[in-house]
Amino acid sequence: MLAELRVRDFAIIEAIDLEFAPGLNILTGETGAGKSILMDSIALLLGDRAEPAMVRAGASAALVEGTFTFDEALSACLAQALAEFEIELDEPGQITLSREVRANGRSIARINGRAVNQAALKAVGELLVDLHGQSEHLSLLRVREHVNLLDRFAGLLPLRQQVAELFTRWRAVQRELASLQQAERERERRMDMLRFQFEEIRAARLKPGEEAALQEEHTRLANAEALANWAEEAYAALYESHRDAPSALDRIAQALRALANLERFDKQLAEHHRALQEASVVVEEVARALRDYRDSIEFNPRRLQQVEDRLELIKKLKRKYGETVEAVIAYGEQVAQELERIETLSERIEALSAQAEALAAELRALAAQLSAERRKAADVLTAGVERELQDLRMAGARFAVSFAAQEPDATGCDRVEFLIAPNPGEGLKPLVKIASGGETARLMLALKTTLAHADPTPTLIFDEIDQGIGGRVGAVVGAKLWQLGRAHQVLCITHLPQLAAFGDAHYRVEKRVHNGRTVTHVYRLNEAERLQELAQMLGTSGEAGLRGAEQLLQEAAQLKARSQ
């Protein structure tokens, strides 16, 4: 519901802070006091077009801000609507909308303090408020909502969910089948290409890690002569002696003999002696290893060519199928799997076709069951709405639910639309084409009352609902609005005291002159103030007026008691 409304510098409103109550909220005041301006501010908050004339003269900008509360049932719908605009609900059960209009006409919309476009504000506003008098905010005038309202009214949402789930399964099978049928048309061309790729990769007999090993071998083969020379040079330096150039081992042996003599006179050199002996062994082992390495080096141009050819083949396969040998091997496995799938494509298409046909038959049967239940509920809804219209003194008005067949989808096989004939002798017409004014408001009230528990919109606003009706009908309308307030929050602007007497909360809208400027004030009336307001609305002054107001409140209380 609309819990709080804050308006600044909007038209002739300087500053208003209102807290609305659950149930039926009545707003009254003299003609021209600013009641319609207050409704305009709410309409702006719900995404209406902003205009520079909305800004109070002398002010730089107008601001309207509303805080709404809601239950868990609406939370999921709001979360889904907000997700489309990448917005999250900050607080469970509460959301704040705001709209700022600057004197140059530029406007800024915000949801929970985050700037959004007008479309986002309107999408969220439609879920929160039905504002009669601004048809774009009235959910009953959105044909796509009619089937939802009918299904909620009839308690058919579980059955409809089954239809939606079955439709989703059927669509998934259809998409897979279409994909396979497209693949079948390209089957031969695709299979030729896949077989070529598979054979090319299979014939290569690749092994993981093979490329690195080949590159190492290629390096050795390509540099065999240099490697042999360096190995020979290192071996000779360590092991082979010449008259002018003794080997490293010879020099180490010479050092060992000297150390042995030193050790006889100074034992502290014993450790160095042992270390050098160990080094001599290591150097001898390295020399032998270098000799073996030198002898193993092969000058093999043929093997070098084979390695280069193999590396070139791997490079070619990597360029076509993957960045590494492992990726090429993995691609080959995928190709083999796809070949297997394509080879069994006909069998899969046949199986899917049978599955799709079975699901389609099941979907048609379930959608037909849903349609039959809807038609039964439509008769009940029609009778209920027409009873409400009779109560509202619209004798002869007719209501109907139109059904048009369509291919089954997530909502079933019906296109549902509400039709109305406000006056006797007129043909039934779509709700969106009915006339505006008080008559339309009463039509909406009849529908809203009948659909009270099916309509998820938490706040309903009625303006001009008393246009063209008298006090007797006003009491009936008041009772209907109060009853509607048991399932929704209702805001109603009225000039009829008989209607106003049913309010759970009563607000007065009045104009005052402050510092030479006309401003609108809105405040909630206490019990004494309410009696005075109702007496003034009755047009009777003094004690007689107060007694008349008290009588209206008593009669309203009696009707409320009987309705509970």
C-alpha positions as CSV (number, residue, x, y, z in Angstrom):
1,M,0.0,0.0,0.0
2,L,0.9,3.7,-0.3
3,A,2.2,4.2,3.3
4,E,3.7,7.7,2.9
5,L,3.5,10.5,0.3
6,R,5.7,13.5,0.3
7,V,5.1,16.4,-2.2
8,R,7.2,19.6,-2.5
9,D,6.6,22.6,-4.8
10,F,4.1,20.8,-7.1
11,A,1.6,23.2,-8.7
12,I,0.0,25.0,-5.8
13,I,1.3,22.5,-3.2
14,E,4.1,23.9,-1.3
15,A,4.8,21.0,1.1
16,I,2.7,18.0,2.0
17,D,3.7,15.0,4.1
18,L,0.9,12.4,4.4
19,E,0.7,9.0,6.0
20,F,-2.2,6.9,4.5
21,A,-4.0,4.2,6.4
22,P,-4.9,0.6,5.4
23,G,-8.5,0.2,4.2
24,L,-10.6,3.0,2.8
25,N,-9.0,6.5,2.8
26,I,-11.4,9.4,2.0
27,L,-10.2,12.7,0.7
28,T,-12.7,15.6,0.6
29,G,-12.6,19.4,0.1
30,E,-14.1,22.3,-1.8
31,T,-14.0,22.3,-5.6
32,G,-10.6,23.7,-6.7
33,A,-8.9,23.0,-3.4
34,G,-6.3,20.8,-5.0
35,K,-7.7,17.2,-4.8
36,S,-7.0,16.6,-8.5
37,I,-3.6,18.2,-8.2
38,L,-2.8,15.7,-5.4
39,M,-3.9,12.9,-7.8
40,D,-1.7,14.4,-10.5
41,S,1.3,14.2,-8.2
42,I,0.6,10.5,-7.6
43,A,0.2,9.9,-11.4
44,L,3.6,11.6,-11.9
45,L,5.0,9.3,-9.3
46,L,3.7,6.3,-11.3
47,G,5.4,7.3,-14.6
48,D,3.2,10.0,-16.1
49,R,4.7,12.6,-18.4
50,A,6.4,15.5,-16.6
51,E,5.7,19.1,-17.6
52,P,7.4,22.4,-16.6
53,A,4.0,23.7,-15.5
54,M,4.0,21.2,-12.6
55,V,6.7,23.2,-10.8
56,R,5.4,25.7,-8.4
57,A,5.9,29.3,-9.5
58,G,9.2,30.6,-8.1
59,A,10.6,27.1,-7.3
60,S,13.5,25.4,-9.1
61,A,12.0,21.9,-9.0
62,A,9.0,19.9,-7.9
63,L,9.5,16.6,-5.9
64,V,7.1,13.7,-5.3
65,E,8.1,10.8,-3.3
66,G,6.1,7.7,-2.2
67,T,6.9,4.8,0.1
68,F,5.0,1.6,-0.6
69,T,4.7,-1.5,1.4
70,F,3.7,-4.9,0.1
71,D,3.3,-8.6,1.0
72,E,5.2,-11.6,-0.1
73,A,2.7,-12.4,-2.9
74,L,3.6,-9.1,-4.7
75,S,7.3,-9.3,-3.8
76,A,8.2,-11.9,-6.5
77,C,6.4,-9.8,-9.2
78,L,8.2,-6.7,-8.2
79,A,11.6,-8.4,-8.0
80,Q,11.0,-9.8,-11.6
81,A,10.0,-6.3,-12.9
82,L,13.0,-4.7,-11.2
83,A,15.4,-7.4,-12.5
84,E,14.7,-6.3,-16.1
85,F,16.2,-2.9,-15.1
86,E,19.0,-4.4,-13.0
87,I,17.6,-3.2,-9.7
88,E,17.2,-5.1,-6.5
89,L,14.8,-4.7,-3.6
90,D,16.8,-3.1,-0.8
91,E,14.3,-3.8,2.0
92,P,11.9,-6.7,2.2
93,G,8.3,-5.5,1.9
94,Q,9.1,-1.9,1.1
95,I,10.0,0.2,-1.9
96,T,10.4,4.0,-2.5
97,L,9.6,5.8,-5.8
98,S,10.4,9.4,-6.4
99,R,10.1,11.9,-9.2
100,E,11.8,15.3,-9.6
101,V,10.7,17.8,-12.2
102,R,12.8,20.8,-12.8
103,A,11.6,24.2,-14.0
104,N,13.2,23.5,-17.5
105,G,11.0,20.4,-17.9
106,R,13.7,17.9,-17.3
107,S,12.7,15.1,-14.9
108,I,14.5,12.5,-12.9
109,A,12.9,9.2,-11.7
110,R,14.3,7.1,-8.9
111,I,13.6,3.7,-7.4
112,N,15.1,3.2,-3.9
113,G,17.3,6.2,-4.6
114,R,18.7,4.9,-7.9
115,A,18.0,6.9,-11.1
116,V,15.9,5.0,-13.6
117,N,14.1,5.8,-16.8
118,Q,10.4,6.5,-17.1
119,A,9.6,3.0,-18.4
120,A,11.0,1.4,-15.2
121,L,9.0,3.7,-13.0
122,K,5.8,2.9,-15.0
123,A,6.5,-0.9,-14.9
124,V,6.8,-0.8,-11.1
125,G,4.0,1.7,-10.6
126,E,1.5,-0.5,-12.5
127,L,2.1,-3.3,-10.0
128,L,1.6,-1.0,-7.0
129,V,-1.3,1.3,-7.9
130,D,-4.5,1.3,-10.0
131,L,-5.3,5.0,-10.5
132,H,-8.8,5.5,-11.9
133,G,-9.0,8.6,-14.0
134,Q,-5.6,7.8,-15.6
135,S,-6.5,4.8,-17.6
136,E,-2.8,3.9,-18.4
137,H,-2.5,3.1,-14.7
138,L,-5.6,0.9,-14.5
139,S,-4.8,-2.8,-14.7
140,L,-8.3,-3.7,-15.8
141,L,-7.7,-1.8,-19.0
142,R,-4.6,-3.9,-19.9
143,V,-6.1,-6.8,-21.8
144,R,-3.1,-9.1,-21.1
145,E,-4.1,-9.0,-17.4
146,H,-7.7,-10.2,-17.9
147,V,-6.7,-13.9,-18.2
148,N,-4.6,-13.6,-15.0
149,L,-7.5,-12.0,-13.1
150,L,-9.9,-14.7,-14.3
151,D,-7.5,-17.5,-13.3
152,R,-7.0,-15.9,-9.9
153,F,-10.7,-15.4,-9.4
154,A,-11.4,-19.1,-10.3
155,G,-8.4,-20.5,-8.3
156,L,-7.0,-22.0,-11.5
157,L,-3.4,-20.9,-11.1
158,P,-2.2,-24.4,-10.1
159,L,-3.8,-25.9,-13.2
160,R,-2.4,-23.1,-15.3
161,Q,1.1,-23.8,-13.8
162,Q,0.8,-27.4,-15.0
163,V,-0.1,-26.1,-18.5
164,A,2.9,-23.7,-18.4
165,E,5.3,-26.5,-17.3
166,L,4.0,-28.8,-20.1
167,F,4.3,-26.0,-22.6
168,T,7.9,-25.4,-21.6
169,R,8.7,-29.1,-22.0
170,W,7.0,-29.2,-25.4
171,R,8.9,-26.0,-26.5
172,A,12.2,-27.5,-25.4
173,V,11.6,-30.7,-27.4
174,Q,10.5,-28.6,-30.4
175,R,13.7,-26.6,-30.3
176,E,15.8,-29.7,-30.1
177,L,13.8,-31.3,-32.9
178,A,14.2,-28.2,-35.2
179,S,17.9,-28.2,-34.5
180,L,18.3,-31.9,-35.4
181,Q,16.1,-31.4,-38.5
182,Q,18.3,-28.6,-39.7
183,A,21.4,-30.8,-38.9
184,E,19.9,-33.6,-41.0
185,R,19.6,-31.3,-44.0
186,E,23.3,-30.6,-43.7
187,R,24.1,-34.2,-42.6
188,E,26.1,-35.4,-45.6
189,R,28.2,-32.3,-45.9
190,R,28.8,-32.2,-42.2
191,M,29.7,-35.9,-42.0
192,D,32.2,-35.6,-44.9
193,M,33.9,-32.8,-43.1
194,L,33.9,-34.6,-39.7
195,R,35.2,-37.8,-41.2
196,F,38.1,-35.9,-42.9
197,Q,38.9,-34.2,-39.6
198,F,38.7,-37.4,-37.6
199,E,40.9,-39.4,-40.0
200,E,43.5,-36.6,-40.2
201,I,43.8,-36.5,-36.4
202,R,43.6,-40.3,-35.9
203,A,46.3,-40.9,-38.6
204,A,48.7,-38.5,-36.8
205,R,48.6,-40.8,-33.7
206,L,49.4,-37.9,-31.4
207,K,50.6,-38.4,-27.8
208,P,50.3,-35.9,-24.9
209,G,53.7,-34.2,-24.3
210,E,55.0,-35.4,-27.7
211,E,55.8,-32.0,-29.1
212,A,58.1,-30.9,-26.2
213,A,60.1,-34.2,-26.5
214,L,60.4,-33.8,-30.3
215,Q,61.6,-30.2,-29.9
216,E,64.3,-31.3,-27.5
217,E,65.4,-34.1,-29.8
218,H,65.4,-31.6,-32.8
219,T,67.7,-29.3,-30.8
220,R,70.2,-32.1,-30.2
221,L,70.1,-33.4,-33.8
222,A,70.4,-29.9,-35.3
223,N,73.4,-29.1,-33.1
224,A,75.1,-32.6,-33.0
225,E,78.5,-31.4,-34.2
226,A,78.8,-28.5,-31.8
227,L,77.5,-30.7,-28.9
228,A,80.2,-33.3,-29.7
229,N,82.9,-30.7,-29.8
230,W,81.9,-29.1,-26.6
231,A,81.6,-32.5,-24.9
232,E,85.1,-33.5,-26.2
233,E,86.6,-30.2,-25.0
234,A,85.1,-30.6,-21.5
235,Y,86.1,-34.3,-21.3
236,A,89.7,-33.5,-22.4
237,A,90.0,-30.6,-19.8
238,L,88.9,-32.9,-17.0
239,Y,90.6,-36.2,-18.0
240,E,93.2,-36.1,-20.8
241,S,96.7,-34.8,-20.0
242,H,99.3,-33.3,-22.3
243,R,102.9,-32.4,-21.7
244,D,102.1,-28.7,-21.5
245,A,98.5,-29.0,-20.2
246,P,97.8,-31.4,-17.4
247,S,94.1,-32.4,-17.0
248,A,92.0,-31.3,-14.1
249,L,92.2,-34.7,-12.5
250,D,96.0,-34.6,-12.7
251,R,96.1,-31.2,-11.0
252,I,93.6,-32.4,-8.3
253,A,95.9,-35.5,-7.7
254,Q,98.8,-33.1,-7.3
255,A,96.9,-31.1,-4.8
256,L,95.9,-34.2,-2.9
257,R,99.5,-35.2,-2.5
258,A,100.4,-31.8,-1.2
259,L,97.5,-31.9,1.3
260,A,98.4,-35.3,2.5
261,N,101.9,-34.0,3.4
262,L,100.3,-31.0,5.1
263,E,97.9,-33.1,7.1
264,R,100.8,-35.0,8.6
265,F,101.9,-31.8,10.3
266,D,98.6,-30.0,10.7
267,K,95.5,-32.2,11.4
268,Q,93.1,-29.3,11.0
269,L,93.6,-29.7,7.2
270,A,92.2,-33.3,7.3
271,E,88.7,-32.1,6.5
272,H,89.8,-30.2,3.4
273,H,91.8,-33.3,2.4
274,R,88.7,-35.5,2.5
275,A,86.6,-32.8,0.6
276,L,89.1,-32.7,-2.2
277,Q,89.2,-36.5,-2.4
278,E,85.4,-36.5,-2.8
279,A,85.7,-33.8,-5.5
280,S,88.2,-35.9,-7.3
281,V,85.7,-38.7,-7.5
282,V,82.9,-36.4,-8.7
283,V,85.2,-34.9,-11.4
284,E,86.1,-38.3,-12.6
285,E,82.5,-39.4,-12.8
286,V,81.6,-36.2,-14.7
287,A,84.5,-36.9,-17.1
288,R,83.2,-40.4,-17.8
289,A,79.6,-39.1,-18.3
290,L,80.9,-36.5,-20.8
291,R,82.8,-39.3,-22.6
292,D,79.6,-41.4,-22.8
293,Y,77.6,-38.4,-23.9
294,R,80.1,-37.6,-26.6
295,D,80.1,-41.2,-27.9
296,S,76.3,-41.2,-27.9
297,I,75.9,-38.1,-30.1
298,E,74.5,-39.2,-33.5
299,F,75.1,-37.4,-36.7
300,N,71.8,-38.5,-38.3
301,P,70.4,-36.2,-41.0
302,R,67.6,-38.7,-41.8
303,R,66.3,-38.7,-38.2
304,L,66.6,-34.9,-38.1
305,Q,64.3,-34.7,-41.2
306,Q,61.8,-37.1,-39.6
307,V,61.6,-35.0,-36.5
308,E,61.2,-31.8,-38.5
309,D,58.4,-33.4,-40.6
310,R,56.7,-34.6,-37.4
311,L,56.9,-31.1,-35.8
312,E,55.5,-29.5,-39.0
313,L,52.6,-31.9,-39.0
314,I,51.8,-31.1,-35.3
315,K,52.0,-27.4,-36.2
316,K,49.6,-27.8,-39.0
317,L,47.1,-29.8,-36.8
318,K,47.4,-27.2,-34.0
319,R,46.6,-24.4,-36.5
320,K,43.4,-26.2,-37.5
321,Y,42.2,-27.9,-34.4
322,G,43.7,-26.4,-31.2
323,E,46.5,-24.6,-29.5
324,T,48.2,-27.6,-28.0
325,V,48.6,-31.3,-28.9
326,E,46.2,-32.1,-26.0
327,A,43.6,-29.7,-27.4
328,V,43.9,-31.4,-30.9
329,I,43.4,-34.8,-29.3
330,A,40.4,-33.5,-27.3
331,Y,38.9,-32.0,-30.5
332,G,39.3,-35.4,-32.3
333,E,37.3,-37.0,-29.5
334,Q,34.6,-34.4,-29.9
335,V,34.5,-35.1,-33.6
336,A,34.1,-38.8,-33.0
337,Q,31.2,-38.2,-30.6
338,E,29.5,-35.9,-33.0
339,L,29.9,-38.4,-35.8
340,E,28.2,-41.0,-33.6
341,R,25.3,-38.6,-32.9
342,I,24.9,-37.7,-36.5
343,E,24.9,-41.4,-37.5
344,T,22.0,-42.0,-35.1
345,L,20.3,-38.7,-36.1
346,S,17.4,-40.3,-37.9
347,E,16.5,-42.5,-34.9
348,R,16.8,-39.4,-32.6
349,I,14.5,-37.3,-34.8
350,E,12.0,-40.1,-35.0
351,A,12.0,-40.4,-31.2
352,L,11.7,-36.7,-30.6
353,S,8.9,-36.3,-33.2
354,A,6.9,-38.9,-31.3
355,Q,7.7,-37.2,-28.0
356,A,6.7,-33.8,-29.3
357,E,3.4,-35.2,-30.7
358,A,2.6,-36.8,-27.4
359,L,3.4,-33.7,-25.4
360,A,1.4,-31.6,-27.8
361,A,-1.6,-33.9,-27.4
362,E,-1.2,-33.7,-23.6
363,L,-0.9,-29.9,-23.8
364,R,-4.0,-29.6,-25.9
365,A,-6.0,-31.8,-23.5
366,L,-4.8,-29.9,-20.4
367,A,-5.3,-26.5,-22.0
368,A,-8.9,-27.6,-23.0
369,Q,-9.5,-28.6,-19.4
370,L,-8.2,-25.2,-18.3
371,S,-10.4,-23.5,-20.9
372,A,-13.5,-25.4,-19.7
373,E,-12.9,-24.4,-16.1
374,R,-12.4,-20.8,-17.2
375,R,-15.7,-20.7,-19.0
376,K,-17.5,-22.0,-15.9
377,A,-15.7,-19.3,-13.8
378,A,-16.5,-16.6,-16.4
379,D,-20.3,-17.3,-15.9
380,V,-19.8,-16.9,-12.2
381,L,-17.8,-13.7,-12.7
382,T,-20.3,-12.3,-15.1
383,A,-23.2,-12.9,-12.7
384,G,-21.2,-11.4,-9.8
385,V,-20.2,-8.2,-11.8
386,E,-23.8,-7.7,-13.0
387,R,-25.1,-8.0,-9.5
388,E,-22.6,-5.3,-8.4
389,L,-23.7,-3.1,-11.3
390,Q,-27.3,-3.4,-10.2
391,D,-26.3,-2.5,-6.6
392,L,-24.6,0.6,-8.1
393,R,-27.8,1.7,-9.8
394,M,-26.6,0.8,-13.3
395,A,-29.7,-1.1,-14.3
396,G,-29.4,-2.9,-17.6
397,A,-25.6,-2.8,-17.7
398,R,-24.1,-6.0,-19.0
399,F,-20.8,-7.7,-18.5
400,A,-19.2,-10.6,-20.4
401,V,-16.0,-12.5,-20.8
402,S,-14.9,-13.0,-24.4
403,F,-12.9,-16.1,-25.3
404,A,-10.9,-16.3,-28.6
405,A,-9.1,-19.5,-29.4
406,Q,-5.3,-19.5,-29.9
407,E,-2.6,-22.0,-30.2
408,P,-1.7,-23.4,-26.7
409,D,1.0,-21.5,-24.9
410,A,2.0,-21.0,-21.3
411,T,-1.4,-19.5,-20.5
412,G,-3.5,-22.1,-22.2
413,C,-5.5,-21.9,-25.5
414,D,-7.6,-18.8,-24.7
415,R,-7.3,-15.1,-25.4
416,V,-9.5,-13.6,-22.6
417,E,-11.0,-10.1,-22.7
418,F,-13.6,-8.4,-20.5
419,L,-16.5,-6.7,-22.3
420,I,-19.0,-4.2,-21.0
421,A,-22.3,-2.6,-22.1
422,P,-22.9,0.3,-19.6
423,N,-26.4,1.1,-20.9
424,P,-29.4,-0.9,-22.0
425,G,-29.5,-1.4,-25.8
426,E,-25.8,-1.0,-26.3
427,G,-23.6,-3.7,-27.6
428,L,-20.8,-5.2,-25.6
429,K,-17.5,-3.4,-26.0
430,P,-14.0,-3.9,-24.7
431,L,-13.3,-2.1,-21.4
432,V,-10.6,0.1,-23.1
433,K,-13.4,1.7,-25.2
434,I,-15.8,2.6,-22.5
435,A,-16.5,6.2,-21.6
436,S,-14.6,8.1,-18.9
437,G,-16.1,9.7,-15.8
438,G,-18.2,8.5,-12.9
439,E,-19.9,5.8,-14.8
440,T,-16.6,4.3,-15.7
441,A,-15.5,4.5,-12.1
442,R,-18.6,2.6,-11.0
443,L,-17.9,-0.1,-13.7
444,M,-14.4,-0.4,-12.4
445,L,-15.7,-0.6,-8.8
446,A,-18.1,-3.4,-9.7
447,L,-15.2,-5.3,-11.3
448,K,-12.8,-4.6,-8.5
449,T,-15.3,-5.6,-5.9
450,T,-16.0,-8.9,-7.6
451,L,-12.3,-9.5,-8.3
452,A,-11.2,-8.2,-4.9
453,H,-9.2,-11.3,-3.9
454,A,-8.0,-12.0,-7.5
455,D,-6.5,-8.6,-8.1
456,P,-3.0,-8.4,-6.6
457,T,-2.7,-4.6,-7.0
458,P,-2.4,-3.4,-3.4
459,T,-3.6,0.3,-3.8
460,L,-6.7,1.4,-5.7
461,I,-7.4,5.1,-6.2
462,F,-10.9,6.3,-7.4
463,D,-11.4,9.9,-8.5
464,E,-14.8,11.3,-9.6
465,I,-16.5,8.0,-8.6
466,D,-19.5,10.0,-7.3
467,Q,-20.0,12.0,-10.5
468,G,-23.7,11.8,-11.6
469,I,-25.0,9.8,-8.6
470,G,-27.1,10.8,-5.6
471,G,-26.9,10.2,-1.9
472,R,-28.7,6.8,-2.0
473,V,-26.3,5.4,-4.5
474,G,-23.5,7.1,-2.7
475,A,-24.1,5.0,0.4
476,V,-24.0,1.9,-1.7
477,V,-20.8,3.0,-3.4
478,G,-19.3,3.8,0.0
479,A,-20.2,0.3,1.3
480,K,-18.6,-1.3,-1.8
481,L,-15.4,0.8,-1.4
482,W,-15.2,-0.1,2.3
483,Q,-15.6,-3.8,1.5
484,L,-13.0,-3.4,-1.2
485,G,-10.7,-1.9,1.4
486,R,-10.7,-5.2,3.3
487,A,-8.5,-6.7,0.5
488,H,-6.8,-3.5,-0.7
489,Q,-5.9,0.0,0.3
490,V,-8.4,2.3,-1.3
491,L,-8.0,6.1,-1.8
492,C,-11.2,7.9,-2.9
493,I,-11.9,11.5,-3.6
494,T,-15.6,12.4,-3.1
495,H,-18.1,15.2,-2.6
496,L,-20.8,12.8,-1.2
497,P,-21.0,12.7,2.6
498,Q,-22.9,9.4,2.3
499,L,-19.9,7.9,0.7
500,A,-17.3,9.6,2.9
501,A,-19.0,8.3,6.0
502,F,-17.6,4.8,5.2
503,G,-13.9,5.9,5.4
504,D,-11.5,4.2,7.7
505,A,-9.4,7.5,7.6
506,H,-10.6,10.9,6.4
507,Y,-8.4,13.7,5.0
508,R,-9.4,17.2,4.1
509,V,-7.9,19.1,1.2
510,E,-8.1,22.8,1.4
511,K,-6.6,26.0,0.0
512,R,-5.0,28.6,2.2
513,V,-3.3,32.0,1.5
514,H,0.1,32.2,3.0
515,N,2.4,35.3,2.5
516,G,0.2,36.3,-0.4
517,R,0.5,32.9,-2.1
518,T,-2.3,30.2,-2.5
519,V,-1.2,26.9,-1.2
520,T,-2.9,23.5,-0.8
521,H,-2.9,21.7,2.6
522,V,-3.9,18.2,3.3
523,Y,-4.4,16.8,6.8
524,R,-6.1,13.9,8.5
525,L,-9.3,14.7,10.5
526,N,-9.9,13.6,14.0
527,E,-13.4,12.5,15.0
528,A,-14.7,16.0,15.9
529,E,-13.2,17.5,12.7
530,R,-14.7,14.7,10.7
531,L,-18.2,15.4,12.0
532,Q,-17.8,19.1,11.1
533,E,-16.6,18.1,7.6
534,L,-19.5,15.7,7.0
535,A,-21.9,18.4,8.2
536,Q,-20.5,20.9,5.8
537,M,-20.7,18.4,3.0
538,L,-24.4,17.9,3.9
539,G,-24.9,21.6,3.5
540,T,-26.6,21.9,6.9
541,S,-25.3,24.2,9.6
542,G,-25.4,24.1,13.3
543,E,-26.7,21.2,15.5
544,A,-28.9,19.9,12.7
545,G,-25.8,19.4,10.5
546,L,-23.9,17.6,13.3
547,R,-26.9,15.3,14.0
548,G,-27.1,14.5,10.3
549,A,-23.3,13.7,10.2
550,E,-23.7,11.5,13.2
551,Q,-26.6,9.7,11.6
552,L,-24.5,9.0,8.5
553,L,-21.7,7.6,10.6
554,Q,-24.1,5.4,12.5
555,E,-25.7,4.0,9.3
556,A,-22.3,3.4,7.8
557,A,-21.2,1.5,11.0
558,Q,-24.3,-0.6,10.8
559,L,-23.7,-1.5,7.2
560,K,-20.1,-2.3,8.0
561,A,-21.1,-4.6,10.8
562,R,-23.6,-6.5,8.6
563,S,-20.9,-6.9,5.9
564,Q,-18.3,-8.5,8.2
